[in-house]
Amino acid sequence: KPHSASIDMESFAKMYLMQEYVKSYDVCAGSILFHRDGQTEADKLIAGPIWDLDNAMGSTQSNSGLGTVADRKSGKGAFITEINEDSYKTSLYKTLYQHEDFQLEVARQYNKNYELFNGLSSVIQTMTDEIDASAKMNHRKVNRIGYNLHQYSNAVTLENGTEYAQSMLKTAGDAVSSLSDWANYAANLKTYAAARSLWFYNTYYDPDNPALCE
């Protein structure tokens, strides 16, 4: 298992969980950072920091190699393991997840930290409240956030009628002001986080497995 001899498994497992949670476009090949704290053979690669998440958490471009747009906007379902190998042959985290010991470490780290994921909707609300005044001043000065491919051009409902239902609100278009963009953007983050946290909990949480309590 040469990977376990050269990387810090815990940090890479935590990074996998974060990239999988947000379904980040850039996890496939680019914007993947790691570092070493020293220069000896004993100093393993540590995953992080995480960055470049503008195309994540439901805000997404079309790209056939990363699955359908609907799948990437949805808080339900796996992402990293479904990346198209023909398009992205250098997907580091997909390759790592093919190893059973890494899968176990991912599950272990989730079970140790699942409450942090379950609380992300409230964290988003706290962040929204903290920067609300600054955002409103931006709206007064600029009035409108420029359109780009990462925004929602239409209001959509995903997984309607299921426990993973999401209501995504419009954040781009000729009639949308930046003030509406801001409010809807924050709401979209919260509805994504609620569905994603539920899917993670249903998928990874296993308190009766002794191997996940080590």
PyRosetta script that sets phi, psi and omega in degrees:
from pyrosetta import init, pose_from_sequence

init()
pose = pose_from_sequence("KPHSASIDMESFAKMYLMQEYVKSYDVCAGSILFHRDGQTEADKLIAGPIWDLDNAMGSTQSNSGLGTVADRKSGKGAFITEINEDSYKTSLYKTLYQHEDFQLEVARQYNKNYELFNGLSSVIQTMTDEIDASAKMNHRKVNRIGYNLHQYSNAVTLENGTEYAQSMLKTAGDAVSSLSDWANYAANLKTYAAARSLWFYNTYYDPDNPALCE")
pose.set_psi(1, 74.0)
pose.set_omega(1, -176.4)
pose.set_phi(2, -61.5)
pose.set_psi(2, -26.2)
pose.set_omega(2, -179.3)
pose.set_phi(3, -65.3)
pose.set_psi(3, -39.9)
pose.set_omega(3, -178.4)
pose.set_phi(4, -71.2)
pose.set_psi(4, -19.2)
pose.set_omega(4, 178.5)
pose.set_phi(5, -83.9)
pose.set_psi(5, -17.1)
pose.set_omega(5, -174.2)
pose.set_phi(6, -116.7)
pose.set_psi(6, -14.1)
pose.set_omega(6, -179.8)
pose.set_phi(7, -123.1)
pose.set_psi(7, 154.6)
pose.set_omega(7, 173.9)
pose.set_phi(8, -82.0)
pose.set_psi(8, 103.1)
pose.set_omega(8, -171.2)
pose.set_phi(9, -59.6)
pose.set_psi(9, -39.2)
pose.set_omega(9, -177.8)
pose.set_phi(10, -62.5)
pose.set_psi(10, -47.4)
pose.set_omega(10, -177.8)
pose.set_phi(11, -67.4)
pose.set_psi(11, -36.9)
pose.set_omega(11, 178.6)
pose.set_phi(12, -69.6)
pose.set_psi(12, -34.8)
pose.set_omega(12, 176.9)
pose.set_phi(13, -67.1)
pose.set_psi(13, -41.3)
pose.set_omega(13, 177.1)
pose.set_phi(14, -64.3)
pose.set_psi(14, -39.7)
pose.set_omega(14, 178.1)
pose.set_phi(15, -65.8)
pose.set_psi(15, -39.8)
pose.set_omega(15, 176.6)
pose.set_phi(16, -57.4)
pose.set_psi(16, -46.9)
pose.set_omega(16, -179.0)
pose.set_phi(17, -60.4)
pose.set_psi(17, -42.3)
pose.set_omega(17, -179.2)
pose.set_phi(18, -67.9)
pose.set_psi(18, -44.4)
pose.set_omega(18, -179.7)
pose.set_phi(19, -67.4)
pose.set_psi(19, -37.5)
pose.set_omega(19, 177.1)
pose.set_phi(20, -67.0)
pose.set_psi(20, -40.4)
pose.set_omega(20, -179.1)
pose.set_phi(21, -60.0)
pose.set_psi(21, -46.6)
pose.set_omega(21, -174.6)
pose.set_phi(22, -88.1)
pose.set_psi(22, -8.2)
pose.set_omega(22, -178.1)
pose.set_phi(23, 51.5)
pose.set_psi(23, 57.0)
pose.set_omega(23, -174.8)
pose.set_phi(24, -77.3)
pose.set_psi(24, 131.3)
pose.set_omega(24, 175.3)
pose.set_phi(25, -53.9)
pose.set_psi(25, -39.8)
pose.set_omega(25, -170.3)
pose.set_phi(26, -83.2)
pose.set_psi(26, -0.7)
pose.set_omega(26, 177.4)
pose.set_phi(27, -71.9)
pose.set_psi(27, -17.0)
pose.set_omega(27, -173.6)
pose.set_phi(28, -68.8)
pose.set_psi(28, -37.7)
pose.set_omega(28, -176.1)
pose.set_phi(29, -152.9)
pose.set_psi(29, -42.8)
pose.set_omega(29, -175.1)
pose.set_phi(30, -107.8)
pose.set_psi(30, 173.5)
pose.set_omega(30, 177.4)
pose.set_phi(31, 58.3)
pose.set_psi(31, 32.2)
pose.set_omega(31, 176.6)
pose.set_phi(32, -108.7)
pose.set_psi(32, 112.6)
pose.set_omega(32, -174.2)
pose.set_phi(33, -110.3)
pose.set_psi(33, 146.2)
pose.set_omega(33, 170.0)
pose.set_phi(34, -151.8)
pose.set_psi(34, 167.0)
pose.set_omega(34, -175.0)
pose.set_phi(35, -151.8)
pose.set_psi(35, 171.0)
pose.set_omega(35, 173.4)
pose.set_phi(36, -124.4)
pose.set_psi(36, 143.3)
pose.set_omega(36, 179.0)
pose.set_phi(37, -84.1)
pose.set_psi(37, -13.5)
pose.set_omega(37, 179.2)
pose.set_phi(38, -149.3)
pose.set_psi(38, -174.1)
pose.set_omega(38, -176.0)
pose.set_phi(39, -122.3)
pose.set_psi(39, 16.0)
pose.set_omega(39, 178.0)
pose.set_phi(40, -92.0)
pose.set_psi(40, 167.8)
pose.set_omega(40, 179.6)
pose.set_phi(41, -65.1)
pose.set_psi(41, -19.9)
pose.set_omega(41, -179.8)
pose.set_phi(42, -81.3)
pose.set_psi(42, -14.6)
pose.set_omega(42, -178.1)
pose.set_phi(43, -85.4)
pose.set_psi(43, 109.2)
pose.set_omega(43, -177.1)
pose.set_phi(44, -84.9)
pose.set_psi(44, 163.2)
pose.set_omega(44, 174.2)
pose.set_phi(45, -70.6)
pose.set_psi(45, 135.0)
pose.set_omega(45, 178.7)
pose.set_phi(46, -112.9)
pose.set_psi(46, 131.3)
pose.set_omega(46, -179.4)
pose.set_phi(47, -72.8)
pose.set_psi(47, 136.6)
pose.set_omega(47, 174.9)
pose.set_phi(48, 119.8)
pose.set_psi(48, 167.2)
pose.set_omega(48, 3.8)
pose.set_phi(49, -77.2)
pose.set_psi(49, 165.8)
pose.set_omega(49, 176.1)
pose.set_phi(50, -88.6)
pose.set_psi(50, 141.5)
pose.set_omega(50, 178.9)
pose.set_phi(51, -161.7)
pose.set_psi(51, 177.3)
pose.set_omega(51, 175.9)
pose.set_phi(52, 62.3)
pose.set_psi(52, 55.4)
pose.set_omega(52, -178.9)
pose.set_phi(53, -106.1)
pose.set_psi(53, 30.5)
pose.set_omega(53, 178.3)
pose.set_phi(54, -67.9)
pose.set_psi(54, -26.3)
pose.set_omega(54, 179.7)
pose.set_phi(55, -109.5)
pose.set_psi(55, 74.3)
pose.set_omega(55, -173.8)
pose.set_phi(56, -162.1)
pose.set_psi(56, 172.2)
pose.set_omega(56, 177.6)
pose.set_phi(57, 53.2)
pose.set_psi(57, 42.5)
pose.set_omega(57, 176.1)
pose.set_phi(58, 92.6)
pose.set_psi(58, -13.5)
pose.set_omega(58, 176.8)
pose.set_phi(59, -93.6)
pose.set_psi(59, 107.9)
pose.set_omega(59, -163.9)
pose.set_phi(60, -149.6)
pose.set_psi(60, 152.4)
pose.set_omega(60, 172.5)
pose.set_phi(61, -94.9)
pose.set_psi(61, 163.4)
pose.set_omega(61, 173.1)
pose.set_phi(62, -75.8)
pose.set_psi(62, 135.2)
pose.set_omega(62, 176.7)
pose.set_phi(63, -163.7)
pose.set_psi(63, 110.6)
pose.set_omega(63, -173.5)
pose.set_phi(64, -62.0)
pose.set_psi(64, -28.5)
pose.set_omega(64, -179.4)
pose.set_phi(65, -71.3)
pose.set_psi(65, -13.2)
pose.set_omega(65, -177.7)
pose.set_phi(66, -112.1)
pose.set_psi(66, 17.8)
pose.set_omega(66, -179.0)
pose.set_phi(67, 86.5)
pose.set_psi(67, -177.9)
pose.set_omega(67, -177.7)
pose.set_phi(68, -75.8)
pose.set_psi(68, 155.2)
pose.set_omega(68, 177.7)
pose.set_phi(69, -60.4)
pose.set_psi(69, -39.9)
pose.set_omega(69, -179.3)
pose.set_phi(70, -60.6)
pose.set_psi(70, -40.3)
pose.set_omega(70, 179.2)
pose.set_phi(71, -65.8)
pose.set_psi(71, -36.3)
pose.set_omega(71, -177.5)
pose.set_phi(72, -79.0)
pose.set_psi(72, -24.0)
pose.set_omega(72, 175.0)
pose.set_phi(73, -79.9)
pose.set_psi(73, -23.8)
pose.set_omega(73, -176.1)
pose.set_phi(74, -78.1)
pose.set_psi(74, 138.8)
pose.set_omega(74, 175.4)
pose.set_phi(75, -74.7)
pose.set_psi(75, -6.5)
pose.set_omega(75, -179.4)
pose.set_phi(76, -96.0)
pose.set_psi(76, 149.7)
pose.set_omega(76, 169.1)
pose.set_phi(77, 95.2)
pose.set_psi(77, 159.5)
pose.set_omega(77, 177.7)
pose.set_phi(78, -79.5)
pose.set_psi(78, 152.0)
pose.set_omega(78, 179.6)
pose.set_phi(79, -122.6)
pose.set_psi(79, -58.9)
pose.set_omega(79, -173.0)
pose.set_phi(80, -59.2)
pose.set_psi(80, -43.6)
pose.set_omega(80, -177.8)
pose.set_phi(81, -69.5)
pose.set_psi(81, -13.5)
pose.set_omega(81, -178.5)
pose.set_phi(82, -99.5)
pose.set_psi(82, 0.4)
pose.set_omega(82, 179.2)
pose.set_phi(83, -60.4)
pose.set_psi(83, 135.9)
pose.set_omega(83, -176.7)
pose.set_phi(84, -70.9)
pose.set_psi(84, 116.2)
pose.set_omega(84, -178.1)
pose.set_phi(85, -67.1)
pose.set_psi(85, -26.3)
pose.set_omega(85, 178.1)
pose.set_phi(86, -67.6)
pose.set_psi(86, -32.4)
pose.set_omega(86, -179.8)
pose.set_phi(87, -89.7)
pose.set_psi(87, -35.2)
pose.set_omega(87, -175.0)
pose.set_phi(88, -132.1)
pose.set_psi(88, 81.0)
pose.set_omega(88, -177.0)
pose.set_phi(89, -78.3)
pose.set_psi(89, -8.2)
pose.set_omega(89, -177.8)
pose.set_phi(90, -106.2)
pose.set_psi(90, 27.3)
pose.set_omega(90, -179.5)
pose.set_phi(91, -71.9)
pose.set_psi(91, 97.7)
pose.set_omega(91, -174.9)
pose.set_phi(92, -58.4)
pose.set_psi(92, -49.1)
pose.set_omega(92, -173.5)
pose.set_phi(93, -73.8)
pose.set_psi(93, -29.1)
pose.set_omega(93, 173.5)
pose.set_phi(94, -65.7)
pose.set_psi(94, -41.5)
pose.set_omega(94, 178.7)
pose.set_phi(95, -63.3)
pose.set_psi(95, -45.2)
pose.set_omega(95, 179.1)
pose.set_phi(96, -61.1)
pose.set_psi(96, -38.2)
pose.set_omega(96, -175.0)
pose.set_phi(97, -70.9)
pose.set_psi(97, -8.3)
pose.set_omega(97, 175.2)
pose.set_phi(98, -75.8)
pose.set_psi(98, -12.0)
pose.set_omega(98, 179.8)
pose.set_phi(99, -93.5)
pose.set_psi(99, 130.6)
pose.set_omega(99, -176.0)
pose.set_phi(100, -62.3)
pose.set_psi(100, -36.5)
pose.set_omega(100, -178.9)
pose.set_phi(101, -67.3)
pose.set_psi(101, -32.6)
pose.set_omega(101, 177.2)
pose.set_phi(102, -72.8)
pose.set_psi(102, -40.2)
pose.set_omega(102, 176.1)
pose.set_phi(103, -57.1)
pose.set_psi(103, -42.4)
pose.set_omega(103, 179.4)
pose.set_phi(104, -64.6)
pose.set_psi(104, -40.4)
pose.set_omega(104, 179.8)
pose.set_phi(105, -66.6)
pose.set_psi(105, -37.8)
pose.set_omega(105, 176.4)
pose.set_phi(106, -60.9)
pose.set_psi(106, -48.9)
pose.set_omega(106, 179.3)
pose.set_phi(107, -62.7)
pose.set_psi(107, -39.6)
pose.set_omega(107, 178.9)
pose.set_phi(108, -62.2)
pose.set_psi(108, -46.0)
pose.set_omega(108, -178.9)
pose.set_phi(109, -66.8)
pose.set_psi(109, -34.8)
pose.set_omega(109, 176.8)
pose.set_phi(110, -66.4)
pose.set_psi(110, -46.9)
pose.set_omega(110, -177.4)
pose.set_phi(111, -63.4)
pose.set_psi(111, -28.3)
pose.set_omega(111, 176.4)
pose.set_phi(112, -76.1)
pose.set_psi(112, -26.3)
pose.set_omega(112, -170.2)
pose.set_phi(113, -126.1)
pose.set_psi(113, 18.0)
pose.set_omega(113, -173.0)
pose.set_phi(114, -61.5)
pose.set_psi(114, -29.0)
pose.set_omega(114, -179.3)
pose.set_phi(115, -64.5)
pose.set_psi(115, -29.8)
pose.set_omega(115, 178.2)
pose.set_phi(116, -66.2)
pose.set_psi(116, -39.4)
pose.set_omega(116, 177.8)
pose.set_phi(117, -69.0)
pose.set_psi(117, -42.3)
pose.set_omega(117, -177.7)
pose.set_phi(118, -65.2)
pose.set_psi(118, -21.0)
pose.set_omega(118, -178.2)
pose.set_phi(119, -97.6)
pose.set_psi(119, 7.9)
pose.set_omega(119, -173.5)
pose.set_phi(120, -68.0)
pose.set_psi(120, -29.4)
pose.set_omega(120, 178.8)
pose.set_phi(121, -61.4)
pose.set_psi(121, -41.7)
pose.set_omega(121, 179.0)
pose.set_phi(122, -71.2)
pose.set_psi(122, -32.7)
pose.set_omega(122, 176.8)
pose.set_phi(123, -64.1)
pose.set_psi(123, -41.6)
pose.set_omega(123, 177.6)
pose.set_phi(124, -60.8)
pose.set_psi(124, -42.0)
pose.set_omega(124, 178.6)
pose.set_phi(125, -63.6)
pose.set_psi(125, -41.4)
pose.set_omega(125, 178.0)
pose.set_phi(126, -61.8)
pose.set_psi(126, -44.4)
pose.set_omega(126, 178.1)
pose.set_phi(127, -63.4)
pose.set_psi(127, -39.7)
pose.set_omega(127, 177.9)
pose.set_phi(128, -60.2)
pose.set_psi(128, -46.5)
pose.set_omega(128, -179.7)
pose.set_phi(129, -62.9)
pose.set_psi(129, -39.5)
pose.set_omega(129, -175.9)
pose.set_phi(130, -67.4)
pose.set_psi(130, -35.3)
pose.set_omega(130, -176.3)
pose.set_phi(131, -105.8)
pose.set_psi(131, 8.2)
pose.set_omega(131, -176.8)
pose.set_phi(132, -59.7)
pose.set_psi(132, -45.0)
pose.set_omega(132, -178.1)
pose.set_phi(133, -62.8)
pose.set_psi(133, -42.3)
pose.set_omega(133, 178.3)
pose.set_phi(134, -64.1)
pose.set_psi(134, -41.4)
pose.set_omega(134, 179.4)
pose.set_phi(135, -63.3)
pose.set_psi(135, -41.4)
pose.set_omega(135, -179.9)
pose.set_phi(136, -64.4)
pose.set_psi(136, -36.4)
pose.set_omega(136, 176.8)
pose.set_phi(137, -64.8)
pose.set_psi(137, -39.6)
pose.set_omega(137, 175.6)
pose.set_phi(138, -59.3)
pose.set_psi(138, -40.3)
pose.set_omega(138, -179.1)
pose.set_phi(139, -66.0)
pose.set_psi(139, -37.2)
pose.set_omega(139, 179.3)
pose.set_phi(140, -65.8)
pose.set_psi(140, -38.0)
pose.set_omega(140, -176.6)
pose.set_phi(141, -82.9)
pose.set_psi(141, -37.0)
pose.set_omega(141, -173.8)
pose.set_phi(142, -106.6)
pose.set_psi(142, -31.2)
pose.set_omega(142, 177.8)
pose.set_phi(143, 76.1)
pose.set_psi(143, -34.4)
pose.set_omega(143, -176.0)
pose.set_phi(144, -148.4)
pose.set_psi(144, 131.4)
pose.set_omega(144, 174.4)
pose.set_phi(145, -78.3)
pose.set_psi(145, 131.8)
pose.set_omega(145, -175.6)
pose.set_phi(146, -61.0)
pose.set_psi(146, 146.4)
pose.set_omega(146, 179.7)
pose.set_phi(147, -70.1)
pose.set_psi(147, 141.2)
pose.set_omega(147, 170.0)
pose.set_phi(148, -150.5)
pose.set_psi(148, 170.1)
pose.set_omega(148, -172.7)
pose.set_phi(149, -67.8)
pose.set_psi(149, -14.3)
pose.set_omega(149, -177.4)
pose.set_phi(150, -81.1)
pose.set_psi(150, -12.8)
pose.set_omega(150, -174.7)
pose.set_phi(151, -91.3)
pose.set_psi(151, 166.1)
pose.set_omega(151, 177.0)
pose.set_phi(152, -85.9)
pose.set_psi(152, 125.1)
pose.set_omega(152, 177.4)
pose.set_phi(153, -89.0)
pose.set_psi(153, -14.9)
pose.set_omega(153, 179.3)
pose.set_phi(154, -143.9)
pose.set_psi(154, 152.3)
pose.set_omega(154, 173.6)
pose.set_phi(155, -73.0)
pose.set_psi(155, 135.9)
pose.set_omega(155, -178.1)
pose.set_phi(156, -137.1)
pose.set_psi(156, 157.0)
pose.set_omega(156, 171.7)
pose.set_phi(157, -122.5)
pose.set_psi(157, 125.5)
pose.set_omega(157, -178.8)
pose.set_phi(158, -109.7)
pose.set_psi(158, 145.8)
pose.set_omega(158, 179.4)
pose.set_phi(159, 52.8)
pose.set_psi(159, 42.2)
pose.set_omega(159, -177.1)
pose.set_phi(160, -59.3)
pose.set_psi(160, 133.1)
pose.set_omega(160, 177.8)
pose.set_phi(161, 84.1)
pose.set_psi(161, 6.6)
pose.set_omega(161, 179.0)
pose.set_phi(162, -118.0)
pose.set_psi(162, 173.2)
pose.set_omega(162, 178.6)
pose.set_phi(163, -70.4)
pose.set_psi(163, -10.7)
pose.set_omega(163, 179.0)
pose.set_phi(164, -102.5)
pose.set_psi(164, 17.7)
pose.set_omega(164, -176.3)
pose.set_phi(165, -59.7)
pose.set_psi(165, 138.5)
pose.set_omega(165, 177.8)
pose.set_phi(166, -131.8)
pose.set_psi(166, 137.3)
pose.set_omega(166, 173.1)
pose.set_phi(167, -110.1)
pose.set_psi(167, 105.8)
pose.set_omega(167, -179.6)
pose.set_phi(168, -97.1)
pose.set_psi(168, 129.0)
pose.set_omega(168, -174.8)
pose.set_phi(169, -100.2)
pose.set_psi(169, 152.7)
pose.set_omega(169, -177.5)
pose.set_phi(170, -61.8)
pose.set_psi(170, 134.9)
pose.set_omega(170, 178.8)
pose.set_phi(171, -130.6)
pose.set_psi(171, 10.2)
pose.set_omega(171, 179.6)
pose.set_phi(172, -155.6)
pose.set_psi(172, 149.3)
pose.set_omega(172, 178.9)
pose.set_phi(173, 143.3)
pose.set_psi(173, 164.4)
pose.set_omega(173, -174.3)
pose.set_phi(174, -60.4)
pose.set_psi(174, -31.7)
pose.set_omega(174, -174.8)
pose.set_phi(175, -96.3)
pose.set_psi(175, 4.4)
pose.set_omega(175, -176.0)
pose.set_phi(176, -99.1)
pose.set_psi(176, 123.1)
pose.set_omega(176, 176.3)
pose.set_phi(177, -83.5)
pose.set_psi(177, 164.1)
pose.set_omega(177, 179.6)
pose.set_phi(178, -65.9)
pose.set_psi(178, -28.2)
pose.set_omega(178, 178.1)
pose.set_phi(179, -64.6)
pose.set_psi(179, -43.0)
pose.set_omega(179, 176.0)
pose.set_phi(180, -67.2)
pose.set_psi(180, -39.5)
pose.set_omega(180, 177.5)
pose.set_phi(181, -56.0)
pose.set_psi(181, -45.5)
pose.set_omega(181, -177.4)
pose.set_phi(182, -62.7)
pose.set_psi(182, -49.5)
pose.set_omega(182, -177.8)
pose.set_phi(183, -63.4)
pose.set_psi(183, -42.3)
pose.set_omega(183, -178.2)
pose.set_phi(184, -71.8)
pose.set_psi(184, -36.3)
pose.set_omega(184, 177.8)
pose.set_phi(185, -60.6)
pose.set_psi(185, -46.8)
pose.set_omega(185, 178.9)
pose.set_phi(186, -63.0)
pose.set_psi(186, -41.0)
pose.set_omega(186, 179.0)
pose.set_phi(187, -64.5)
pose.set_psi(187, -38.4)
pose.set_omega(187, 179.0)
pose.set_phi(188, -65.3)
pose.set_psi(188, -39.0)
pose.set_omega(188, 176.9)
pose.set_phi(189, -61.4)
pose.set_psi(189, -41.0)
pose.set_omega(189, -178.1)
pose.set_phi(190, -68.6)
pose.set_psi(190, -41.8)
pose.set_omega(190, -178.7)
pose.set_phi(191, -70.9)
pose.set_psi(191, -32.9)
pose.set_omega(191, 174.4)
pose.set_phi(192, -65.5)
pose.set_psi(192, -47.7)
pose.set_omega(192, -177.0)
pose.set_phi(193, -61.5)
pose.set_psi(193, -38.3)
pose.set_omega(193, -179.9)
pose.set_phi(194, -63.6)
pose.set_psi(194, -45.3)
pose.set_omega(194, -179.6)
pose.set_phi(195, -71.0)
pose.set_psi(195, -39.5)
pose.set_omega(195, -177.7)
pose.set_phi(196, -67.6)
pose.set_psi(196, -42.1)
pose.set_omega(196, 178.9)
pose.set_phi(197, -61.9)
pose.set_psi(197, -39.3)
pose.set_omega(197, 179.0)
pose.set_phi(198, -65.2)
pose.set_psi(198, -43.1)
pose.set_omega(198, 179.0)
pose.set_phi(199, -63.8)
pose.set_psi(199, -41.8)
pose.set_omega(199, 177.5)
pose.set_phi(200, -60.7)
pose.set_psi(200, -45.0)
pose.set_omega(200, -178.5)
pose.set_phi(201, -62.4)
pose.set_psi(201, -45.8)
pose.set_omega(201, -179.6)
pose.set_phi(202, -68.3)
pose.set_psi(202, -25.9)
pose.set_omega(202, -175.1)
pose.set_phi(203, -90.9)
pose.set_psi(203, -42.6)
pose.set_omega(203, -170.0)
pose.set_phi(204, -106.4)
pose.set_psi(204, -24.2)
pose.set_omega(204, -171.0)
pose.set_phi(205, -73.7)
pose.set_psi(205, 124.5)
pose.set_omega(205, -177.8)
pose.set_phi(206, -151.6)
pose.set_psi(206, 77.6)
pose.set_omega(206, -174.8)
pose.set_phi(207, -68.6)
pose.set_psi(207, -12.8)
pose.set_omega(207, -178.1)
pose.set_phi(208, -91.8)
pose.set_psi(208, 1.0)
pose.set_omega(208, -179.9)
pose.set_phi(209, -93.6)
pose.set_psi(209, 110.4)
pose.set_omega(209, -177.6)
pose.set_phi(210, -58.2)
pose.set_psi(210, -31.6)
pose.set_omega(210, -177.8)
pose.set_phi(211, -66.2)
pose.set_psi(211, -20.1)
pose.set_omega(211, -178.3)
pose.set_phi(212, -94.2)
pose.set_psi(212, 0.5)
pose.set_omega(212, -178.4)
pose.set_phi(213, -110.3)
pose.set_psi(213, 8.8)
pose.set_omega(213, -177.7)
pose.set_phi(214, -71.0)
pose.dump_pdb("model.pdb")
